[in-house]
């Protein structure tokens, strides 16, 4: 006698379908249920013969009842899903487990109460999760598009979609039990259905098709990201160099330093990240140009931070520019701190400069072309509008 | 919270109540009583028997009086007796209606 495992094709709460499936396997293939696993049912093999399976909501242990069931030919085979017990009778002509449908409907009463309570808890959880996601995306500091393309925030709405799917499944199962009870209350017995719906199988396929990409989306960014000091980077990356912007071949970088610090040069650094909505680079530069001074006569130390996005959906480029402008000039700043102006320039879909009204040598640039967006945060004397050609180059980086 | 009253009794439920009228019984004795009383006309599956016993106990029609080993014994409560008598009265009325109708033929 060997053991055979089979996917459970029936909804776990479809009483007639489950009984029909089990009886069909016994009668046609000589497979007799041993137990249920999380996805598959385990069967022992034998000569095919008709048997009857009945699915009973599980209740408190009652030895007299168990003895009597056994005496009537009904053997407890396995629990199912923590809510049901499966009984089998090898005598097709023996006493039926239930002979009064209305009385049988009472067996589902407690189960339905439990399932309804669980459904309510799930819906409340879903509501809370949805509220948190809405808050994070719309009121959580960054605009929704910036939030979506930064890091891997897409997993949150995906998680919400999966949660909705699970609840949908749960409610469909609850509906199966409610239908069974309605039928029984009307005095119609539950008859095993050999033409069961393959709802369970369909759900497994759908869940698998959704879960695999979800797991990829959730985990891939952890493996695809990389970071490096600029001088040590051994892979290509987009950059608008300060040397080009300042037109200063003698530009040299100033490594990040404070007493005791021995880590990487965070002021001249690159980070790459991948998400399903965008791949992005964050490039920081800080340096000095010998023999040049700022307006106050001090040493001239320009810096340039760049966020560079390659969007999966080019339609998000313009809304992303809006979110970046909002985040870097409005949301966390006093009114009038920046003077923001948008220009129509060839080669750009959007080109916005925000000039710092308090500190003349500071400007932010937000530009988009096709599915690419770049944000520059520049401290220095160069005019970024005049050097838009460099911004075009970095946007078109291959 | 008040319990939802039991609807009209099914035949099985009626005979289970009847079996307790004059004695305390355990589950298997109920089946024996029903089989004997109905000359085997009414079959009562083990699932039906224990569902009815559980439901009647929950609704206060029966109460458990003892547990000896694996055997649980129940007896009819006053409420159970009233429910039974109401059902008998209802059935008698039905029968009377049927008879009067037959007499008109």
Interface residues (C-beta under 8 A of the other chain):
Chain A: X54 X56 X59 X62 X63 X64 X65 X67 X68 X69 X71 X72 X74 X95 X96 X97 X98 X99 X100 X102 X103 X104 X106 X107
Chain B: X7 X10 X11 X12 X13 X26 X27 X28 X43 X44 X45 X46 X47 X48 X49 X50 X51 X52 X54 X55 X70 X71 X72
